[in-house]
Amino acid sequence: MQVVIDISEFSYLPAQAEVLGVPLPRVERLSLELPDGRTLSALRFGTESPQVTLLHGAGLNAHTWDTTALALQRPLLAIDLAGHGDSSWRGDADYTARPLAADVALALDAWTTHPQVVVGQSLGGLTAAALAASRPDLVSEIIVVDITPGIDVTAGPAALRAFYEGPTDFATREELVDKAISLGFGGTRPETERGVFLNTRVRPDGRIEWKHHFAHLAAQALAAHDAGSAAVPSVLHETGWADLAEASAPITLVRATGGFVSEADADEFLRRVPAARAITVNATHNVQETAPAELAAVVSAVL
């Protein structure tokens, strides 16, 4: 295991901690070489053995959890899933839950000493279920944030399609910030600038590109996928429900009022997973960014 520290990516944390009125813990970047030569990257908050592991959604990265992690004030990991953040892209571009969970299991074997409360948002929630089903020894509790198996988030709303269609590299980060704001993403300009900075990199030729592989696959995938088709979600539908049924850890579904999971979806979740509980929070799909204190309270309640 190698610990890599990049001070620039942590430059936003002091101000975030000040707004929350909490102390700033030690935060460091971890890097794990996987058996196939890829690298899995993560952020570790605190100096003690992690109690919580956070898994982000598609197109995001570990930093999406920064405010929630600060609000929690617990030792934890926030992992960059394969193809996102500082983790390697997959050569087969298979970013479904079970392959992602296999990577996470190796990370928890390396970086933790006891079972984790695993909190997964969107794709991360399905990954958490796959992890709990395949490696129950690593998971003490699952919190699935604004996703249920079978929901088609691959095509997304028209604004999301417009955001990822087109070029995959840009002259400046400001160009991306302007595009995000024009389509209604990112909140305030400073918040959008932070998100773009943490989710992009500068290529050797000076051009800016997204870190996550999804952006580079999106134009082709979105053009080919009919939002009303069951072809893509059927894969997650089949494996997701099976993984949830196999999981022995307690399960909580967090539904965002402005997110992807409807009341009917939540009811179906509880019908299929009768031992689970459901909580509704006033937030958008990225609950960890729009209601971090509320989500932190949900997590703290099970620790």
C-alpha positions in Angstrom: 0.0 0.0 0.0 1.2 3.5 -0.9 0.0 6.7 0.6 0.0 9.6 -1.8 -0.8 13.2 -0.6 -1.8 15.9 -3.0 -2.3 19.1 -1.0 -4.2 20.9 -3.8 -7.1 18.6 -3.7 -7.6 19.2 0.0 -7.5 23.0 -0.3 -11.3 23.3 0.0 -11.7 21.3 3.2 -10.8 24.0 5.8 -13.5 26.3 4.6 -16.0 23.4 4.5 -15.1 22.4 8.0 -15.4 26.0 9.2 -18.9 26.4 7.7 -20.0 23.2 9.6 -18.3 24.3 12.8 -16.3 21.1 13.1 -12.6 20.4 13.4 -10.7 19.4 10.3 -9.5 15.8 10.6 -6.4 14.4 8.9 -7.2 13.5 5.3 -4.9 11.6 3.0 -5.1 9.8 -0.3 -4.5 6.1 -0.4 -3.5 4.0 -3.5 -3.8 0.3 -3.8 -2.4 -1.7 -6.7 -4.9 -4.4 -7.8 -3.9 -7.9 -9.0 -4.6 -6.9 -12.7 -2.3 -3.9 -12.5 -5.0 -1.3 -12.1 -4.9 1.1 -9.2 -7.7 1.8 -6.7 -7.6 5.2 -5.0 -9.4 6.5 -1.9 -9.5 9.2 0.7 -9.0 8.4 4.4 -10.5 10.7 6.9 -9.1 10.4 10.4 -6.2 8.4 11.8 -8.0 5.4 13.4 -9.3 2.3 11.6 -12.2 3.3 9.4 -15.8 2.6 10.6 -17.6 3.8 7.5 -16.9 3.3 3.8 -18.5 5.7 1.3 -19.1 4.8 -2.4 -20.1 7.5 -4.9 -22.4 7.4 -7.9 -21.6 7.3 -11.6 -19.6 10.3 -12.9 -18.6 11.4 -9.4 -15.6 10.7 -7.2 -14.6 10.4 -3.5 -14.7 14.1 -3.0 -18.4 14.2 -3.5 -18.5 13.0 0.2 -16.3 15.7 1.6 -19.0 17.6 3.5 -20.8 14.5 4.7 -17.5 13.1 5.9 -16.7 16.2 7.8 -20.1 16.3 9.3 -19.7 12.6 10.4 -16.5 13.3 12.4 -15.7 9.5 12.2 -12.8 7.7 10.8 -13.8 6.6 7.3 -12.9 5.8 3.7 -14.3 7.4 0.6 -13.3 5.3 -2.4 -12.9 6.3 -6.0 -14.7 3.5 -7.8 -13.0 2.1 -10.9 -13.1 4.5 -13.8 -13.5 7.5 -11.5 -11.4 10.0 -9.7 -7.8 8.8 -9.3 -8.7 5.1 -9.8 -7.8 3.4 -13.1 -10.2 2.9 -15.9 -11.3 -0.6 -16.7 -10.2 -1.9 -20.1 -13.5 -3.7 -20.6 -15.5 -0.6 -19.5 -17.6 -2.8 -17.2 -18.8 -0.5 -14.5 -21.6 -2.6 -13.2 -22.0 -3.2 -9.5 -20.4 -6.6 -9.1 -17.0 -5.9 -10.7 -16.9 -2.6 -8.8 -17.6 -4.4 -5.6 -14.8 -6.9 -6.2 -12.3 -3.9 -6.2 -13.9 -2.5 -3.1 -13.5 -5.8 -1.3 -9.8 -5.8 -2.0 -9.6 -2.2 -0.6 -11.4 -3.1 2.6 -9.2 -6.1 3.1 -6.2 -3.8 2.8 -7.4 -0.7 4.6 -9.9 -1.8 7.3 -9.8 -4.0 10.4 -13.5 -4.6 11.0 -16.8 -4.7 9.2 -17.9 -1.4 7.7 -21.1 0.6 7.6 -21.1 1.0 3.8 -22.9 4.0 2.4 -23.5 4.0 -1.4 -25.1 6.6 -3.5 -26.7 5.7 -6.8 -24.3 3.3 -8.5 -22.4 3.2 -5.2 -25.6 1.9 -3.6 -25.8 -1.0 -6.0 -22.1 -1.7 -5.4 -22.7 -1.7 -1.7 -25.4 -4.4 -2.1 -23.1 -6.5 -4.3 -20.3 -6.2 -1.8 -22.6 -7.2 1.1 -23.8 -10.2 -0.9 -20.3 -11.4 -1.9 -18.3 -10.5 1.2 -20.6 -10.3 4.2 -17.6 -10.4 6.5 -16.7 -6.9 5.4 -20.1 -5.2 5.9 -22.0 -4.5 9.1 -24.7 -2.3 7.6 -25.8 -1.0 4.2 -27.2 2.5 3.5 -28.4 2.8 -0.1 -28.8 6.4 -1.1 -31.4 7.3 -3.8 -31.3 4.2 -6.0 -33.1 0.9 -6.4 -32.3 -1.8 -8.8 -33.9 -1.4 -12.2 -34.1 2.4 -12.2 -32.7 3.6 -15.5 -30.2 6.3 -14.7 -28.0 5.7 -17.8 -29.8 8.1 -20.1 -30.9 10.6 -17.4 -32.7 13.8 -18.0 -32.3 15.9 -21.1 -29.9 18.3 -19.3 -27.6 15.5 -18.3 -27.6 14.2 -21.9 -26.7 17.6 -23.1 -24.0 18.0 -20.6 -22.1 14.9 -21.7 -22.8 14.9 -25.4 -20.2 16.6 -27.5 -16.4 17.1 -26.9 -14.6 15.3 -24.0 -11.8 17.8 -23.7 -11.8 21.5 -23.2 -9.5 24.5 -23.3 -10.2 25.6 -19.8 -12.0 24.5 -16.7 -14.0 27.7 -16.9 -15.6 26.4 -20.1 -16.9 23.4 -18.2 -18.1 25.5 -15.3 -20.1 27.7 -17.7 -21.6 24.7 -19.4 -22.6 23.1 -16.1 -24.2 26.3 -14.8 -26.1 26.9 -18.1 -27.7 23.5 -17.8 -28.6 23.9 -14.1 -25.9 21.7 -12.5 -23.5 22.5 -9.7 -25.2 25.0 -7.4 -23.4 28.3 -6.9 -20.4 29.2 -9.1 -17.8 28.5 -6.4 -19.4 25.2 -5.7 -19.4 24.4 -9.4 -15.8 25.4 -9.7 -14.9 23.1 -6.8 -16.7 20.2 -8.4 -15.1 20.7 -11.8 -11.7 21.1 -10.3 -11.9 17.9 -8.4 -13.4 15.9 -11.3 -11.1 17.0 -14.1 -7.4 16.8 -14.9 -4.9 18.6 -17.2 -3.6 16.4 -20.0 0.1 16.7 -21.2 -1.1 18.8 -24.1 -2.7 21.3 -21.7 -6.3 20.4 -22.5 -8.8 19.7 -19.7 -10.6 16.4 -19.5 -12.9 14.6 -17.1 -11.3 12.1 -14.8 -14.1 9.7 -15.0 -14.4 7.2 -17.9 -18.2 7.7 -18.1 -17.7 11.1 -19.7 -15.7 9.5 -22.5 -18.2 6.8 -23.0 -21.3 8.9 -22.6 -21.8 10.5 -26.0 -21.8 7.1 -27.7 -23.8 5.4 -25.0 -26.4 8.1 -24.8 -26.8 8.2 -28.5 -27.4 4.4 -28.6 -29.6 4.1 -25.6 -33.4 4.6 -25.7 -34.4 6.0 -22.3 -37.5 3.9 -22.4 -35.7 0.7 -23.1 -35.2 -2.0 -20.5 -32.1 -3.3 -22.1 -29.6 -1.5 -19.9 -31.3 -1.4 -16.5 -32.3 -5.1 -16.8 -28.7 -6.0 -16.0 -28.7 -4.0 -12.8 -32.3 -5.1 -12.1 -31.4 -8.8 -12.1 -28.2 -8.5 -10.1 -29.3 -5.7 -7.8 -32.4 -7.4 -6.4 -30.5 -10.7 -6.1 -27.6 -9.0 -4.2 -30.1 -7.2 -1.8 -31.8 -10.5 -1.2 -28.5 -12.2 -0.5 -27.2 -9.5 1.9 -27.4 -10.4 5.6 -26.5 -6.9 6.9 -29.3 -4.5 7.9 -30.3 -2.3 5.0 -31.6 1.3 4.9 -32.9 3.1 1.8 -32.5 6.9 1.8 -34.9 8.4 -0.7 -34.4 12.0 -1.8 -37.5 14.0 -2.4 -36.0 15.6 -5.5 -34.0 12.5 -6.6 -34.5 9.4 -8.8 -36.4 7.2 -6.3 -40.2 7.8 -6.3 -42.5 6.8 -3.5 -43.6 3.9 -5.6 -40.0 2.8 -6.1 -39.4 3.0 -2.3 -42.6 0.9 -1.7 -41.3 -1.7 -4.2 -38.0 -1.8 -2.5 -39.6 -2.5 0.9 -41.8 -5.1 -0.6 -38.8 -6.9 -2.1 -36.6 -6.4 0.9 -39.0 -6.5 3.8 -36.4 -6.4 6.5 -35.2 -3.0 5.2 -36.3 0.4 6.3 -36.7 3.6 4.3 -36.0 7.2 5.2 -36.9 10.3 3.1 -34.8 13.4 3.1 -35.4 16.8 1.5 -32.6 16.7 -1.1 -31.7 16.1 -4.7 -30.2 12.9 -6.1 -26.7 13.7 -4.8 -27.9 13.7 -1.2 -24.3 13.8 0.1 -23.9 17.2 -1.4 -27.4 18.8 -0.9 -28.2 17.3 2.5 -24.9 16.3 4.1 -25.8 16.9 7.7 -29.1 14.9 7.4 -27.3 12.0 5.7 -24.5 12.1 8.3 -27.2 11.9 11.0 -28.6 8.7 9.3 -25.2 7.2 9.3 -24.3 8.2 12.8 -27.5 6.6 14.1 -26.3 3.1 13.1 -22.8 3.4 14.4 
